[in-house]
Each structure stands twice: as structure tokens, then as C-alpha cells.
Amino acid sequence: MIIFAIMEEGYIKLIFGLKLKQIRTDKNLSLFGLSKLSGLSKSYLNEIENGKKYPKPDKIATLSEKLDVPYDQMVSLKLDKNLAPIGDLLQSKILKEIPLELFGIKESNLIDIVANAPAKVNAFITTIIKIAQHYSFSKESFYLASVRSYQEANNNYFEDLEQSVLKFAKAYHVDLNKRITSNDLLEILVEEYGYSIQTNELSKYEALGKLRSIFVPKTKTLLLTDEIDEAQRTFIFAKEIAYNFLEIKDRLYTFPWIKFDTFDQVLNNFYASYFAGALVIPREKITYQLNEVFAKDTFDASLFLEAIEAFNASPESFYQRLTNILPKAFNIQNLFFLRFTHKAKSDKFYLKKELHLSHQHSPHGNETDEHYCRRWVSLKVLKDISKSKKKHEFDLQISNYENDGMQYLVLSSATKDPFKEKQYRSISIGLLINKQLQRKLNFLDDPKIDAQNVSVTCERCAIANCKLRQTPPVVLEKNAKNQKIESIVEELNEKFSL
């Protein structure tokens, strides 16, 4: 993979160009003026300032003399305080590891932006850095956000990975119409890739917590905790096969991850997970199952749950796979995916994972200090399972977001966290109700589907007399107060302008 990196030579050219442009503008010189002063052509100077050319020593000496700036200062890579953040960013490991070509951005375009508006770019960069510091935005968070944006930009569907699964199944005679088991994949890992599997080691170390597997590359040993179930074991084996079959070298060695060293590791982790999901939950089979559910005139919960049970996968993996299949196979592209965690007898709910396709949908996790709407089915199923002895709670609802006039069909499942006592998690997928969805889902008019007026957080909720409200709508009250002040100011303006 080509990764974004301004090479040392390119970096030197850009820094020199930025410095020259700053010196010229500080002296109130136009490019034409500097050309007349130095005897160098205007087009040549323009290319220098845009980081496309680096002048020879005699040209630098001429510029140094005419601009009255020491030669050593001209060639120094040190930028003054106004441009220093740009230099730091251009040399940072984060930018060198982000493959901007994934998002259709060319390195030359970025250089032009920086060169043509350094002060504004600097202000923007400084703002981003301050926001990141204020919210403790880590390198890992930045990487994960970049991958999530990449998923969203591609509707979370990757045909090359889907085809890789089909090629693998054909090469190893894996019948994708049958339920894939861990034993099916274990044989391939051992016989084809030389793996050794150890299942009694990790559980000896209490400090490892919820760590499910460690891969030791030197001996191709895969260490598994004995607390994982069949679906988790199958997924882990499928990911290991993905790393080998896709010939991925720069990878993570623990599941779940502990830390990322490079962006490629984050992206490759996503690729391996996608491959594993597509192998365990094959495209053709899940599409058939969903067609059966969608064709019914009323929602058949048992049929939907049968679709989940048809695969050797957790409900979370199934819902994740829906975000791949619905946009491609059904052209349902306006959707969101949410994962919440909750501890029994607690009033706290934490949004741990989210994905939004097509646009930023109403339920999003940017208000971490506010109270999520207790009318959400995502939270309801968590409350239900924390009070019951069931392994799986399922429910659905139509959520009406009054603030933006949007309606979503939200399906949600809750399960116990196998690694944490009295901890639960819910997985939800929300589908924007529009004409497209109405054509695809026959059961949308089913009167038995519960409909709820909802908001994002209590602090922003205008629903009157809500019995589930956790706190007053302080954000709305503040906005209303500010609007009132603005209205009075406008009235006074008109009154005293006559």
C-alpha cells in the first residue's frame, strides 16, 4: 500500500518555499517585485514558493542578499512560531502513516493548499490540535476515526474482500452454504499455515482481562483463552486465515487490540475483520435470509432471530454484516450502527462504537457528558436483559426524531458481556424510513411495531412530560434564552434606527 509521506526532499522544498513566501510578504513585496529585485523569473519564484523547486546555492545567496536575510536562516528547516505547527504536522508520524489516497487526496494538492494559504492552514491545524488535546484525542482514536470515515465513504462494502472470501472457499473446498465451524477453520490453520493452537495458557493470567487471543509469529502459536465460545473461536480463526490468505504482514497480534503502532495495522485489522465476517456470514446466504424477513407483511421476530442463529456468529457480528449487505444488496444506504454497554443496576449507558452511512444520523456519540434518550430501544433491551436470565433480548421500534423530522426503523439485540460480571451490551442498526425503505420492507406498516418520539439526549429534548427524562433540557433552555435575547436586540435595533 502507498502511504502518505512527504519525502525528505519534498519537505525541504516546501519549508523553504513557505519561509520565502513569509519573508516576501513581511517585506510587502509581490512576486513581481521580488522578481525585479532578485533578477529571478516570477514563474521560477512561484514554483519555489509552492514547494515544487529548490533553488541552487547561488540563487539562495542572491535571495539572501536582496531580502537582507542571513543565508543560514534561509536554508534552516526551523520555522518561526507562526508556521511551526505546520512543520510539526508535516513531519509527524500520524500524517506519514495516513494513506490519503484512500480518500482521493493527492499529496501535491495538500502541498498546494499549505503553500497558498499557510497562515489559514496553520490556524486550522492549531485548532485541531487544541481540540484533540482538550478531548484527550489519542493517536489510536485518530486512526480509528480515519478507518471509520473510510468505511462510510465506501458504504462499508468492499467487493475485493468479498471476492477474496469466494476464492478462499473455492481453493479450500469450504461450503459457504453450510454453517462454518471453528473445526473447519482450525484444520486449515494447522495443515496449511502451520499454526499451533494453545487453549490453556491465557487463562492463567488474571491481568489479561478480556484478552481473547495472542499470536506469536516466530513459532506461529495462537494462544486462546478458554472462556471464549464457539462463535468467538470461529471468528478468531477466520481473522487468522484472513491475515495469511490476504498476505498481510503489518498486523496486530492480540484480539482485541491493545495498541496500534501504525495506521496500516489499523486498516489491516479492519480488512481481516471484514474478511472474517464475510466468511462466517456469507453474502449470498444472509441476503436470502433477509429477503425472507423483508417479504413479510408483518414483522416476524422469530424469523429474524432464526436468521441470526443460522450463522456461527454473535449477534454483533450479524449486525455488523448487515452494514455491509444492506447498502449493496438492497440499496439501503441511510443507516447507522451503534454498540452500547451497561452495567446492571446502573443508570449509565456508554456508546462504544458507531458507524453512520450516507450522513451523520441523529443518534451519535459526541455528547458523552449528556444523558442519552431513555426512549431508545438500544437502552431498553439493555435494561431488559439486565433484569432477566435470557441470553439474548431483541426488540425493534420506529424512532421519530422530532427535532429533524427523521424516522428510523431500529432493530436492537442485547447480550451479556462474557468477560465482565453483570455487564451487558446492545447492538443496534437503524434504517432511515424513506420511500426506498418502504419499497424494500413490506412490514413497515405493521401496527404492532412500537413507535416512539425520541431525542438524542435529555439535555436537548423538547418532549414534554417525559417520564423517562434523566435531567432538564438545559441545552434547549439556554438556546431559547439566547434566541430571546437576540430577538429583543433586533427589536431595539429597529426601534432606535428610525
PEQUI-V866428 format. One line per field, one symbol per residue. phi: phi as a letter, one per 40 degrees, with the letter a starting at -180 (. if undefined). psi: psi as a letter, one per 20 degrees, with the letter a starting at -180 (. if undefined). A space follows every 50 residues. Layout:
# PEQUI-V866428
phi = ???
psi = ???
This chain:
# PEQUI-V866428
phi = .cbcaccdcccccccccccccccccccfbcdcccccccgccccccccccc gcbbccdccccccdcccfbddcccccccccccbddcccccccccccbccc ccbgbcdcccccccccacccccccccccccccccbfcccccccccccccc cccbffbbcccccccccccccbfccccbccbccdcdccdcccbgcbbbbb bcccbcccfcccabbbccbfbbcbcccccccccccccccccddcccfccc bcbbbcccabcbcdccccccdcccdcccccbcdcccccccdccccccbcb ccccccccccbcacdccccdcdcccdcccbfcbcabbbbbbabdgbbbbb cbaaabbgaccdcbbcbccbccdccccdcdccccccbbbccabbaaacbc cccbgcbbcbbabbbcccbbcfbbabbbbbbccaccccccbccccccccc bbcbbcbccbccccfcccccaccccccccccccccccccccccccccc
psi = ppqpoorgghgggggggggggggghhjkprhgghghgijqqghghghghj jhqpqrhhhgggggghilpqghhgiqjpqrhhighgggghiqhghhionh hhjkpqghgggggghhmhggggggggggggggghjlorgghgghhgghhg ghhjkkpohhhghhgggghghjlooiirpprhhghggggghgjkqpppjj ghiiohiicjphqppohgjlpopqqjiqagggggggghhhgghghilpgn rqjqprqgqphqhhggghggghggggghghnqghghggghhgghiqiqpn hhhghhggiiqmqrhghghghhiggghghikninrqpqpqqqpqjqjppp ohqqppqgrorgnrkimijroqpiiphhhghggghiirjqhppqrrropo ohhjjqpqopppqprqoiippkqrqqpqppppoahghhhhohjhjoiipp pppragqhijpjpqkoijphqqmhggggghghhgghghggghgggji.
